[in-house]
């Protein structure tokens, strides 16, 4: 997946996050992109504090598509996956990750919010402890402001 494809997929994931926000959910979104870097196989918005967009998407993908088909795919998500979501991606066998905004930046925006007790554990550290080489691209500054715009004000209003 090249940078232009990654940014296009990130903007689609952000549209999914916007729909989640419109439904009263946390503004996170994820898409699963096929090996060609363009075909979107699945998309998922945040459900709740336990069913994050990335984890739900990875579980659905594992069930529907299987580990062999998922390895060349890319999980594209608006915000860096937390430890739970990175672990779910790892176990689902999705070989690549693209994210727009870092979890550290999210923590700066949310503070100590009860609905988002952000872990300060980068996904790269989670993946480094495993036996698979998950490729990671992110954060992508070109999309960060668009993503942050959905979070700005949301957490203070909750």
Steps between C-alpha positions, in 0.01 A plus 500: 500500500650831396450832682221620269308174554560519876363855516196406292429205731554719809244749370253216450569377855440855624164505319415179689607674823274794413204262460581346839503850650162578341364186669621624839805275510867582545645640175727215390489319167689223325504338157661181374672546164590214266848429371445732201503796740162629381222245540321544832391161632341611829439817696412547865425787732548499874228311689584574864787516749568126467411443135743732325476542124831323431435200725146444368626533142788255560269242658248528215778475243649192667160333503402592144831494313747281691862543599663423164294757311556765769879500516548721188217735607530833680299617797459878464380687806455858602687473831790272597360171632508445874661184640169308474449595137863441401482157663178419316656605170801282576288194578278558195817492287457839331854578384492878462377802690452864403381758752453874492532632856714362781351369822721750684330788312162348585599493867591869478152570361298278738697538820390266776155441351304216663375379159848489348769408755767500231796266546837654430621192314587547132375229265854449370600383849210253509592363156871482589418244771346261247639255250356669190640806325198732480585799277394835650460837331393786723429747625434679173522876548317557169175365653549573870310831513196355322491219754563726799212724389249225585647460848532870576210592724354148509679390816440824687128477427467145637 
